[in-house]
Amino acid sequence: MTQLYNCVADQHDLRLVAVAAVICALGTYSTFAMGRQVLRRVPWRERLAWALTGVVATSTAIWATHFIAMLAYEPSMPFGFAIGQTAASLLVAILLVGIGAGIVLAWRGLAGRFVGGSVIGLAISAMHYTGMDAYYVQGTLHWDTSTVALSVMVGAGLGSLSMVLGFSERRSVRNLAPLVLLLAVCGTHFLGMSAVTIAFDPQKEIPGGSLDATLLSILTANAALLIVGASLAALRLWHMNRHRNEAENQRLHDLADIAVEGLMICDGDTITGINHSLERVIGRPRAILIGAPLQDVLPGLSAAEIPMAQEADAVLRDGGKVGIPVRVIAQRITIKAKPHTVVAVRDQRERLRAEAEMHRLAHHDTLTGLANRHQFNTALAARFASRRGEDAHFALLLLDLDRFKLVNDTLGHAMGDELLRRVAHRLLRALRDNDLVARLGGDEFAILKGGGTDLPAIQTVAERVNDVLARPFLIDGHILNVGTSIGIALAPSDGETPDLLMGNADLALYGAKEEGRGRYRMFEASMNARIQARRSLELDLRRAIARQEFALYYQPQVDARTGTYDGAEALIRWHHPERGLVSPIDFIPLAEETGLIGSLGEWVLRTACTEALAWPEHLTVAVNLSPVQFRDARLAVTIRNILAETNFPAARLELEITEGSLLQDEQRTLGILRELRALGIRISMDDFGTGYSSLSYLRRFPFDKIKIDQSFVRRTPDDRDSAAIVRAITMLGASLGMKTTAEGVETDAQSSFIAAEGCDQLQGYLISRPVPAERIAGLFAGSAPQRATA
């Protein structure tokens, strides 16, 4: 080390040594900067250009470092340089550095870098000692072979180490490579210089034509700076171009990432780029997919098979190896003078889900999830069209909930909707999977039951459905009892077309309702005649309202203690021109079902008020209100208008309502009753004692009178239970400050008993049958009723 130090410090011009070191540093930096460009994915011509430029730049830097350092050497005697050997040393450097670089690039891995780096290190030594052969001096050169060997080993060792470091994955390690190569060049040179000793020999002469030191220094410095500078300039231009390309690529990537569709760029069947949309869909990071085959993402599909400018269905494989339905389309583009394929991938899951939901909504009831009318009609038509095996013989069951409207009116539509959902759930559990259950609308359901038309099996199903729907429903603390009526028609015996079968099943359903609800009926041919008769009666009822075919009859009411008339109850009668006198039992329910009760009820009120004006002023007229009328929010306004129109005193009007009128929203009912009471009208509860809630109604609602149902009155006084009920109701009315009226009094015994129990008023055949308006006026104008008891 002392010899090396003395060689550098005492025998060299340190200024030129510094110049040599700077040139060497620039050269080693450019060596690795350009070497890394060769390893990038660029066309092979570009890689070759960078490789040749790097070899020349590195060799020139090594050569210039050597000769500038030689110029810095001061042997204290004349010297010069042979032109041929000087040029040869540069060629040797280029050749060996090229071989070493070729090994590094061709033999990828640690071993290739070690061997290639050793060759580059040997290139430094070969260039140095070839250059020393071009060194002419007026003396004799003596070499220390061990030091020469050490210089060669240093060059080879540091050269291999620089290549190993220069291609490391870690950037901090790579940054050390130029410094190590710089040490290899300088170490080889100065160790080689410390190995030589020059003995002055005056007999020797410098050959003619040798390069002068000054000229050589100018040439080597300029050449080295020019080549290294050109290399660095080229590298700088490349970096600028690369930055521009990266900026452009980033802009394209940003545009691609904005795209909703997934995009892949493929070189052949190799993926070279994807956007964020596809990354999100596929569930795998971009780094894993770059370089992967297209088949890893789209199994069984190659870029050449994807249609151009038109969509095709495919299956995308995500990170969990789960197939995702997609639509793909391809487009050929050119990237860096090479054809590529851009594959656009559109995720179809949301569209398929939307289509499935649209199909579900089109074929299923949104509230219950059952098949809707459209799906039911399609299935029914398909059964008739099939005519194969069991499909040709099947049963149709139509269901209608018995008290659903009452739930809707009293507890609201939200409760009604929840009840329908519960009903649907019970139906599905009560039937087989191959039975189609549909909701046709409102509280109407239908069942298409296959498996033939075995009557006992179908009746068993109907009984099971009736049983499960007759059980109470507990919803939000409310116990709801509804039940159902079922009409059954068998195909093809009860109908050879869907419309005919549906019509006959509907007739059977109507028959089940007529029998008291909570039942099922099989279709019978005679049902059609009854339905036709009902329809005919409905048409006649509509004509009767228009033609004023109705009249009011009145049944008198007397004071149970004095026997004097108190008033009368108005009862409607229909004088049909062909049917004769039609009972209210036949047409009032029909009027309620068809919505005609509103106009008919107004006529009764107006007529009763008008005709009662002819009675003595102390007599009242009682008019029954239908539950349908009571649900009319304008009821109080209508009655007020009728009173104003007829000039009938409100205090003489008594409205009779049944328990059914009260089975709705309590606050609304109470509000209507208060409006009527505010007009001065009297309110009576009709048929008291027949409903389970009657006592609670008396507590909550403002009634003036209680009418004891005739079913109790007719059994008195012989039936002890009926007598006890009449006695209790009479006492209850007295304690609540309400009058009591006994309906259906037909015998003197009944009249005497009821009067003795403290009942206020009597009504029945014992007093008088219902009579027309002209006769009731005559009765009131006469004396007290002959059969009335004191």
FENDAKA-V604462 format. One record per backbone hydrogen bond with DSSP energy under -1.0 kcal/mol. CO is the residue of the C=O (numbers start at 1). NH is the residue of the N-H. If there is no record, write none. Layout:
co/nh
CO/NH
CO/NH
This chain:
co/nh
1/5
2/6
3/7
4/8
5/9
6/10
7/11
11/74
13/17
14/18
15/19
16/20
17/21
18/22
19/23
20/24
21/25
22/26
23/27
24/28
25/29
26/30
27/31
28/32
29/33
30/34
31/35
32/36
34/38
40/42
43/47
44/48
45/49
46/50
47/51
48/52
49/53
50/54
51/55
52/56
53/57
54/58
55/59
56/60
57/61
58/62
59/63
60/64
61/65
62/66
63/67
64/68
65/69
66/70
67/71
68/72
72/13
78/138
80/136
81/211
82/86
83/87
84/88
85/89
86/90
87/91
88/92
89/93
90/94
91/95
92/96
93/97
94/98
95/99
96/100
97/101
98/102
99/103
100/104
101/105
102/106
103/107
106/108
109/113
110/114
111/115
112/116
113/117
114/118
115/119
116/120
117/121
118/122
119/123
120/124
121/125
122/126
123/127
124/128
125/129
126/130
127/131
128/132
129/133
132/135
134/82
136/80
137/139
138/201
140/199
142/197
144/148
145/149
146/150
147/151
148/152
149/153
150/154
151/155
152/156
153/157
154/158
155/159
156/160
157/161
158/162
159/163
160/164
161/165
162/166
163/167
165/168
170/174
171/175
173/176
174/177
176/180
177/181
178/182
179/183
180/184
181/185
182/186
183/187
184/188
185/189
186/190
187/191
188/192
189/193
190/194
195/144
197/142
199/140
201/204
207/210
211/81
212/216
213/217
214/218
215/219
216/220
217/221
218/222
219/223
220/224
221/225
222/226
223/227
224/228
225/229
226/230
227/231
228/232
229/233
230/234
231/235
232/236
233/237
234/238
235/239
236/240
237/241
238/242
239/243
240/244
241/245
242/246
243/247
244/248
245/249
246/250
247/251
248/252
249/253
250/254
251/255
252/256
253/257
254/258
255/259
262/345
263/275
264/343
265/272
265/273
266/341
267/270
269/294
270/267
271/291
273/265
275/279
276/280
277/281
278/282
279/283
282/319
285/289
286/290
289/292
292/271
293/296
294/297
294/298
297/317
298/301
302/305
307/330
312/328
314/326
316/324
318/321
322/318
324/316
325/348
326/314
327/346
328/312
329/344
330/309
331/342
333/340
338/335
340/333
341/266
342/331
343/264
344/329
345/262
346/327
348/352
349/353
350/354
351/355
352/356
353/357
354/358
355/359
356/360
357/361
358/362
359/363
360/364
363/372
365/369
370/365
371/439
372/376
373/377
374/378
375/379
376/380
377/381
378/382
379/383
380/384
381/385
382/386
383/387
388/391
389/392
393/452
394/491
395/449
396/489
397/447
398/487
399/445
400/485
403/407
404/408
405/409
406/410
407/411
408/412
412/416
413/417
414/418
415/419
416/420
417/421
418/422
419/423
420/424
421/425
422/426
423/427
424/428
425/429
426/430
432/435
436/448
437/371
438/446
441/444
443/401
444/440
444/441
445/399
446/438
447/397
448/436
449/395
454/458
455/459
456/460
457/461
458/462
459/463
460/464
461/465
462/466
463/467
464/468
465/469
466/470
469/483
473/480
475/478
478/475
480/473
483/402
485/400
486/521
487/398
488/523
489/396
490/494
491/394
492/495
497/501
498/502
499/503
500/504
501/505
502/506
503/507
504/508
505/509
506/510
507/511
508/512
509/513
510/514
511/515
512/517
513/516
519/486
521/488
524/527
526/530
527/531
528/532
529/533
530/534
531/535
532/536
533/537
534/538
535/539
536/540
537/541
538/542
539/543
540/544
541/545
542/546
543/547
544/549
549/575
551/573
553/571
554/771
555/569
557/566
557/567
558/762
559/563
564/559
566/620
567/557
568/622
569/555
571/553
573/551
574/576
574/582
576/580
580/576
582/574
583/586
583/587
584/588
587/591
588/592
589/593
590/594
591/596
591/597
596/600
597/601
598/602
599/603
600/604
601/605
602/606
603/607
604/608
605/609
606/610
607/611
608/612
611/614
612/615
616/619
620/568
621/654
622/570
623/656
626/630
629/632
632/635
634/638
635/639
636/640
637/641
638/642
639/643
640/644
641/645
642/646
643/647
649/652
650/653
652/621
653/682
654/623
655/684
656/625
657/686
658/661
659/662
662/664
665/669
666/670
667/671
668/672
669/673
670/674
671/675
672/676
673/677
674/678
676/681
677/680
682/655
683/704
683/705
684/657
685/707
687/690
688/709
691/694
693/697
694/698
695/699
696/700
697/701
701/703
704/739
705/685
706/741
707/688
708/743
709/712
709/713
710/714
713/716
715/719
719/723
720/724
721/725
722/726
723/727
724/728
725/729
726/730
727/731
728/732
729/733
730/734
731/735
732/736
733/738
739/706
740/761
741/708
742/763
745/766
747/751
748/752
749/753
750/754
751/755
752/756
753/757
754/759
755/758
760/560
761/742
762/558
763/745
764/768
771/554
772/776
773/777
774/778
775/779
776/780
777/781
778/782
